[in-house]
Amino acid sequence: MTLPSTLTPIALFVAMLTVPGPVAVQPPKERNYPYRELEGVVEEFHFTRNWRHYYWREDFTMLVRDNASRLHRVISREPTPWAGYRLGTTYTGLAVDWTGRPRVRVVGVGAVDRIPAEFYDLKLDPDRTTTALIVRVRRKGSAAWDDFYVNNWFHRWGADADRKVLAHYANAGPHYTVYGYLGGTLAPLDETGKKLLAHHPDAGLFHGRIAKAGNVVGYELRLLHLLGRDRKTQKYEVMYGDPKELARLDGNAPPEPRRK
């Protein structure tokens, strides 16, 4: 099955009914997704960039054949919009010849980890689907594994997955900053972050980096930004950190179709 380059009329209608506004501050839902790592050859790849009511989003799906000849369906997570900002996902701009069947390494979870839990017109079995959190590609003639895609939105995936994912994101690379609800990652705030949060009690979302630490988890969260809704003004704000360092949503709407 191919992934459409644009939404079908039905899918567009559904998307318009489920337009995400600023992320509400609420506890994450319980999940217990299995952690997955896989490596193999890409047999099929489809990418789409489509307009979702007020911003552009990008998604991909691919079929990966592993070394044991098992075929895996892999999908991306959707971007996370919030108050005019894009809280991930990151596409690094890596040029890949997907028709050349490159090898990929995928870090992800065994589930359709999207809201709602669907992916365009594909009929997916969650137990046989991997939602990618990181995709690395080894291009023809290269020995290096280069980042193609990184999910930046963290929430709880499950006890095993939460711990194992942290090791991949304890990475100083520019693509590996993370966002989420406060408490939405197993890694606790470092001491500086705890003090910052005390000064910004209305904050509900974080932007930061995962770093190794000497605590029970083995990792901690170091804040770059705090975001939330001011209780007095009811405005969504960047409460700590430079807003200019955050990615803005691409809100340039496509041109209206010409009337005949």
C-alpha positions as CSV (number, residue, x, y, z in Angstrom):
1,M,0.0,0.0,0.0
2,T,1.3,3.5,-0.8
3,L,1.2,6.5,1.4
4,P,-0.6,9.4,-0.3
5,S,1.3,12.6,-0.9
6,T,-1.8,14.5,0.3
7,L,-4.6,13.6,2.6
8,T,-7.7,11.9,1.1
9,P,-10.9,14.0,1.4
10,I,-12.1,11.7,4.2
11,A,-8.8,11.8,6.1
12,L,-8.7,15.6,5.7
13,F,-12.2,15.9,7.2
14,V,-11.1,13.7,10.1
15,A,-7.9,15.7,10.6
16,M,-9.9,19.0,10.7
17,L,-12.1,17.6,13.4
18,T,-9.1,16.6,15.5
19,V,-6.9,19.7,15.1
20,P,-4.5,19.9,18.0
21,G,-4.4,23.2,19.9
22,P,-1.8,24.0,22.6
23,V,-0.9,20.9,24.5
24,A,-3.0,20.8,27.7
25,V,-1.2,20.2,31.0
26,Q,-2.5,16.8,32.1
27,P,-1.0,13.5,33.2
28,P,0.0,11.1,30.5
29,K,-2.0,8.0,29.9
30,E,-0.7,4.7,31.0
31,R,1.2,2.8,28.3
32,N,3.2,-0.4,28.3
33,Y,4.7,-0.5,24.8
34,P,7.5,-2.9,24.1
35,Y,10.9,-1.4,23.3
36,R,12.2,-2.3,19.9
37,E,15.5,-2.1,18.0
38,L,15.8,-3.4,14.5
39,E,18.3,-3.3,11.6
40,G,17.7,-4.2,8.0
41,V,17.2,-3.2,4.4
42,V,14.5,-0.8,3.3
43,E,12.3,-2.4,0.7
44,E,9.7,0.3,0.5
45,F,9.7,4.0,1.7
46,H,7.0,6.6,1.4
47,F,7.1,10.2,2.7
48,T,4.4,12.8,2.9
49,R,4.2,16.5,3.7
50,N,0.6,17.7,4.1
51,W,-1.3,20.6,5.4
52,R,-3.2,19.9,8.6
53,H,-5.6,22.8,9.0
54,Y,-3.0,25.3,10.4
55,Y,0.5,23.8,10.0
56,W,2.5,21.5,7.8
57,R,3.4,18.1,9.0
58,E,5.7,15.4,7.7
59,D,5.4,11.7,8.0
60,F,7.0,8.5,6.6
61,T,6.4,4.8,6.6
62,M,8.7,2.1,5.4
63,L,9.0,-1.7,5.2
64,V,12.3,-3.0,6.6
65,R,13.6,-6.6,6.0
66,D,15.8,-7.7,8.8
67,N,18.7,-10.2,8.7
68,A,16.3,-13.1,9.5
69,S,14.1,-12.1,6.5
70,R,11.3,-10.8,8.7
71,L,9.4,-7.8,7.3
72,H,8.7,-4.9,9.6
73,R,6.2,-2.0,9.1
74,V,7.8,1.2,10.5
75,I,5.9,4.5,10.9
76,S,6.9,7.9,12.2
77,R,5.4,9.9,15.0
78,E,3.5,13.1,14.1
79,P,4.9,16.6,14.9
80,T,3.7,18.1,18.1
81,P,2.4,21.7,17.8
82,W,2.0,24.0,20.7
83,A,1.1,27.7,20.7
84,G,2.8,28.4,17.4
85,Y,5.9,26.3,18.1
86,R,6.9,22.9,16.8
87,L,8.0,20.6,19.6
88,G,9.5,18.0,17.1
89,T,9.8,15.8,15.2
90,T,13.2,16.4,13.6
91,Y,14.2,15.5,10.0
92,T,17.9,16.2,9.7
93,G,17.9,16.9,5.9
94,L,19.9,13.8,5.2
95,A,19.8,12.9,1.5
96,V,18.9,9.3,1.1
97,D,18.3,7.2,-2.1
98,W,15.5,5.0,-0.8
99,T,15.3,3.2,-4.1
100,G,18.8,1.9,-3.5
101,R,17.6,-0.2,-0.5
102,P,19.8,1.4,2.2
103,R,20.3,-0.3,5.5
104,V,18.7,1.4,8.5
105,R,18.7,1.1,12.3
106,V,15.5,1.9,14.0
107,V,14.9,2.6,17.7
108,G,11.3,2.6,18.6
109,V,8.3,1.0,20.4
110,G,5.9,-1.7,19.3
111,A,2.7,0.2,18.9
112,V,0.9,2.8,16.8
113,D,2.2,5.6,19.0
114,R,0.2,8.4,17.6
115,I,-2.9,10.4,18.6
116,P,-5.3,9.1,17.3
117,A,-3.7,5.7,16.9
118,E,-3.9,5.6,13.1
119,F,-1.7,6.4,10.2
120,Y,-3.5,7.8,7.2
121,D,-5.2,5.0,5.2
122,L,-2.9,2.1,6.3
123,K,-4.7,-0.7,8.2
124,L,-2.1,-1.4,10.9
125,D,-1.8,-4.2,13.5
126,P,-0.3,-2.4,16.6
127,D,1.5,-5.6,17.6
128,R,3.2,-5.8,14.2
129,T,4.0,-2.1,13.8
130,T,7.1,-0.2,15.1
131,T,6.7,3.5,15.7
132,A,10.2,4.9,15.1
133,L,11.8,7.3,17.7
134,I,15.1,7.3,15.9
135,V,16.1,6.3,12.3
136,R,19.7,6.0,11.3
137,V,20.8,5.2,7.7
138,R,23.9,3.7,6.3
139,R,24.1,5.0,2.8
140,K,25.7,3.2,-0.1
141,G,29.5,3.4,0.1
142,S,29.5,4.7,3.6
143,A,30.4,3.0,6.9
144,A,28.7,5.7,9.0
145,W,25.3,5.5,10.5
146,D,23.7,9.0,10.0
147,D,20.6,10.4,11.6
148,F,17.6,10.8,9.3
149,Y,14.8,11.3,11.8
150,V,14.5,11.9,15.6
151,N,11.3,12.1,17.6
152,N,11.5,14.8,20.2
153,W,8.3,14.4,22.1
154,F,8.7,12.3,25.2
155,H,5.9,10.6,27.2
156,R,5.8,7.4,29.1
157,W,6.0,4.3,26.8
158,G,6.4,1.6,29.5
159,A,8.9,0.7,32.2
160,D,11.3,-1.1,29.9
161,A,11.1,1.3,27.0
162,D,11.4,4.4,29.2
163,R,14.7,3.3,30.6
164,K,16.2,2.0,27.3
165,V,15.2,5.0,25.2
166,L,17.1,7.4,27.6
167,A,20.5,5.8,26.6
168,H,19.9,6.9,23.0
169,Y,19.0,10.5,23.9
170,A,21.9,11.1,26.2
171,N,23.4,12.6,23.1
172,A,24.9,16.1,22.7
173,G,23.9,16.2,19.0
174,P,21.7,19.1,17.9
175,H,18.7,16.8,17.1
176,Y,18.3,15.2,20.5
177,T,16.7,17.8,22.6
178,V,13.4,16.6,24.1
179,Y,10.0,18.0,25.0
180,G,7.1,16.7,27.1
181,Y,4.9,17.1,30.1
182,L,6.7,17.6,33.3
183,G,7.0,14.1,34.8
184,G,6.7,12.7,31.3
185,T,10.1,11.1,31.3
186,L,11.7,8.7,33.7
187,A,14.8,11.0,34.0
188,P,14.2,13.4,37.0
189,L,15.0,17.1,36.8
190,D,18.6,18.0,37.9
191,E,19.0,20.3,40.9
192,T,19.1,23.5,38.7
193,G,15.9,22.4,37.0
194,K,14.1,21.9,40.3
195,K,15.0,25.4,41.4
196,L,13.8,26.8,38.0
197,L,10.5,25.0,38.3
198,A,9.9,26.4,41.8
199,H,10.2,29.9,40.2
200,H,7.7,29.0,37.4
201,P,4.9,27.0,39.1
202,D,2.5,27.5,36.1
203,A,4.9,25.6,33.8
204,G,3.6,22.3,32.5
205,L,5.9,21.4,29.7
206,F,9.7,21.0,29.5
207,H,12.3,21.3,26.8
208,G,15.7,19.9,27.7
209,R,18.5,17.4,27.3
210,I,18.9,13.9,28.7
211,A,22.3,13.5,30.5
212,K,24.0,10.7,32.4
213,A,23.8,11.1,36.1
214,G,24.7,9.3,39.3
215,N,21.1,8.7,40.4
216,V,19.0,5.5,40.5
217,V,17.8,6.0,37.0
218,G,21.3,6.8,35.7
219,Y,20.1,9.9,33.8
220,E,18.7,13.3,34.5
221,L,16.8,16.0,32.6
222,R,18.6,19.4,32.2
223,L,16.2,22.2,31.3
224,L,16.5,24.5,28.3
225,H,12.9,25.9,28.4
226,L,9.8,25.8,30.5
227,L,6.4,26.3,28.8
228,G,2.9,26.6,30.1
229,R,-0.2,28.7,30.6
230,D,-0.1,31.7,32.9
231,R,-3.0,31.3,35.4
232,K,-3.5,35.1,35.6
233,T,-3.4,36.0,31.9
234,Q,-4.5,32.6,30.5
235,K,-1.9,33.0,27.8
236,Y,0.4,30.2,26.6
237,E,4.0,31.3,27.2
238,V,7.6,30.4,27.2
239,M,8.3,30.9,30.8
240,Y,12.0,30.1,30.9
241,G,14.6,30.2,28.1
242,D,14.9,32.1,24.9
243,P,11.8,31.7,22.7
244,K,14.0,32.4,19.6
245,E,15.7,29.1,20.2
246,L,12.5,27.1,19.6
247,A,11.3,26.0,16.2
248,R,8.2,27.8,14.9
249,L,5.4,26.0,13.1
250,D,5.3,26.4,9.3
251,G,1.9,28.1,9.1
252,N,2.0,29.2,5.5
253,A,-1.1,27.7,4.1
254,P,-1.2,26.2,0.6
255,P,-2.8,28.4,-2.0
256,E,-6.5,28.1,-2.4
257,P,-7.6,26.1,-5.5
258,R,-8.7,28.2,-8.4
259,R,-12.4,28.2,-9.0
260,K,-13.5,27.2,-12.5
